[in-house]
Amino acid sequence: MALLELNHVTKNYNSQFCALDNVSFSVDEGEFVSIIGPSGAGKSTLLRCINRMVEIDKGQISIDGVITSSLSKKMLRKLRTKIGMIFQHYNLVDRLTVIENVLHGRLGYKSTLAGIFGKYSQTEKAQAFRIIKILGLEEQVYKRCDQLSGGQKQRVGIARALVQNPKIILCDEPIASLDPNSAKIIMDHLRTICKEMGITVIVNLHQVEAALKYSDRIIGINRGKVVFDGFPENLTPLQIREIYGSESDDLMPDLGERHAG
């Protein structure tokens, strides 16, 4: 059974704009899937529908065999502990330290009162420190997050997601705001998390080359529709043009070199 299934998912923001149009696909446990497409294609809406930050209008989404639309608020909160989320702009509390931000990933397991007072067990703290070390942030552990670089902030976001013990991590343009070196570090970490920890990773990307390098599978979206779903090696310049339209002209030289090689 697939870990994630979308069946005929549609989301309209108004009568003029269909963000997702009859989207269907499934993702297996341990897969690394990149979703590519131009700005406004529906990539971010798709991720937010998966974890029910946005409600769908039609269709069905199931995670680990559970249909998400049928869940009460309490059950949805429980399901979300299995779903890590990484954001383009980090979504951290800048005045708090790295360790404090990372431990926020455990809030889904806490009562409201325990969350307010930051009541974390020694086991949770030890796990957080271990993940911070894996991500190369041990020297920043007590720094406020507003003192960090963009790449470091994104690694804090990854650590916060990992401390949830998720089955799936959703990444919404995680490298869009980063320089190439920081972007490579983030993508390397995500790939390691997927392949060594067995956590399913779904990442929205505008960078086609990153999708080609890191993914097991690529899904291309244009105007809310899936126009490509396949292996990276099967993504051709013609399909890139179908996904990106006029934007694809800037991508063609790199793709041409790849196919020529």
N, C-alpha and C positions, 0 to 999 in steps of 0.2 A: 504494500500500500504506500502511496506517495505521502510524504510528510505534509506537503501543501498542494491543494487543488483549487483552481479557479474554474468555474463553469459558467460561461455566458454572462460574465460580470459587466454591468453597465452602470456608469455614473454620469448624471447630467447636473451641471451647476445652474443652468437655466435653459430655457427653450432654445436658445441660440448656440449653446456650447455643450458638446458631448465630450467629456474628459476621457471616458473609457467606453468603448463600443464593442460589446459582445466578446469580451476577452476570455479566452480559455487556455489554460496550460497547467501542468503539474510539475512539481519539483521533488526529487527524491532526497532522502537523508544523505548528508555529506556532499551534496553537489555545490559547486561554485558557479552561480548564474549571474551574468551581467545583462542588464537591461539598458539598451542604448536607444538614442533618438534625439531629435532636436529639442530645443527649449519649447515648452508648451505641448509636448507630445502626449503627456499623461503619465510620465514616469513617477513623479512624486505622488500624484494622486493614487497610483497603483499601490505603492508601498503603504500609504496611509489607509487604504481600504483593507489591506491584508491584516493590519493590526487594529482595525476598526477605529482609528482616529477620525476617519471619514466613513460615513454610512453609504453603502451601495444602494442603487435604485432597483436593480434587477440582478438575477443570477444567484450564485452561491459560492462561498469561500469556506473551505474546511482546512484546519490545521491539526495534524496528528489525529485525524478521524473525527474532530469536533467541528460542527457547523457553527461558524462564529456569529452569524446574525441571530441565532436563537438563544444566545447566552444572556443571562441577567448581568447586571453591573458587577455583582460579586463574582460570578463565574468568569466574566470577561477579565477582571482584575487577576484572577488566578491564571488564566490562559496567557496573559501578557507577561507573566514571569518566565514563560518559555520563549519569548520573542524579544531579543535585544534590538535596540534602535540606535543607529549612529547618524548624526545630522551633519549637513554641510557646514553650518555655523556653530557646531559643537554642543550648544544647548547646555553649557555648564553654568554653575554659580560662581562667577569670577572672584567674589570676595572670600570664598571658601578654599581650603587647601585641596591638593590632589587627592589625598586619602579620603577626605570628607566627600568630595564629589564622587569618587569611585564607590564608596559605601552607599551612596544614594541608589545604586543599582539593586540594593536589597530591600528597598522600601515596599516593593510589591508583596513581600513576605511578612510585613509588619502590621500590627494594629496601628490605627491613626495616632494614638498616644505614644507608642514606642517610636514611631517615625518622627514625631514632633521633637521628642527629647533625645533622638539619636542613640537609642539603645541597641547596640550591636554586640553580638557575642564575640568571645575571643576567637572562636573558629571562623567567624565571618571576617574579622579583622586580619587574621592570619592569611586567609584566602585572598583578601584584597591586596595585602603586601606582596604575596607571591605573584599575583598577576601583574602588579605594578613593576616588579623586578623583571618579569618575562618581557615586558614591553619597553624595558630600558629607561624607566623613569624613577629608579630608586633614589637618585640624588635630588629629585624634585618633590619627593613625597610630602614634605611639609610646606612647600611653596604654595602661595595663593595662585589660583589659575590665571589671574590677570597678569602674572609675571612670566607666563610661558609663551613660547612661540606657537604659531598655528599648528605645526606638525605635532608638537608636544600636547597641545590641547586635544587634537584628534585622537592621540593615543590614550589620553585620559578617558575620552568618550568610548573607546574600544574596551578599556578596562572596566568601565562602569557597566557596559553591556555584558562582558564576560562574567562578572561577579554574580549575575543573575542565574548562572548555570543554564543558559538558554539552549534550545534545540535549533533555533534559527536566528540569524542576525540579519536585519534589514539595514542597508546603508544607502542613505540618500545623498548622492553626489559627495562622497567623503573626501575627494581630492580636488574638488573644483576650486577651492580657495588657496591651494598649496603650491609651492614651487616644485619643480620636477624631482629634486632629491627627496624632499619630504613626502611627495606623492608616492614615490617608489617604496619608501619605508612603510607607509601605511598599507599599500597593496601587498607588499611582502608579508606583513603581519596578518592581513586578512586571509591570504592564501594558506599560511601556516596554520591559522586557527581552523580553517576548513579541513585541511588534509591531515593534520596531526591530532586535532581534538575531535574531529568528526562532526563539527558544527556546520550546518547548512548556511551558506552565505548568499544573499541576493543583494547585488549592488547596482545602483543606478549610476551610469557613467555617460559623460559626453565625449570622453576620450576613447576613440575606437581602438587605438593601438594598445591601450591598457586592457581593454576588453579582450582583444585577441591574445594578449600575452598570458593573462591570468585565468581565463574562464574555462570551465568544462563545457559550457553552453552559453550561447548568446541569444537573447530575445530582442528583436528590433521593433520599435513602436513608432508609428506616425499617425497623428491625429486620432489618438485613442485606439487604434487598431494594431493588432500584431501582424506585421508584414514579413517577419523572419523569425524562425525558431530552429536553431540547429547548432552544429559544431563550429568552432571558430574557423577551422580550415575550409569550411564550406561557404564562408561569407565572401561574396564576390563584389567587385566594384559596381556591378549592375544593381546588386541588392543594397549596397550602401547608398546608391542614388535613390532607390525606392524609399529607404528609411529617412534619409536626410534632405532629399530634394536638392535645391540649389546650394545648400551648405556643403554638399558632398564634394564639390569641386576642390575645396581646400584639403580634403582627405585623400584624394586620388593618388597623388605622387607616392605616398607611403604605401598605400595598398598595391599600387602597381609594382613597386619594388618587391613587396612580399610575394606576390603571385609570380613575378618573374624569377624569383629565387627558388 
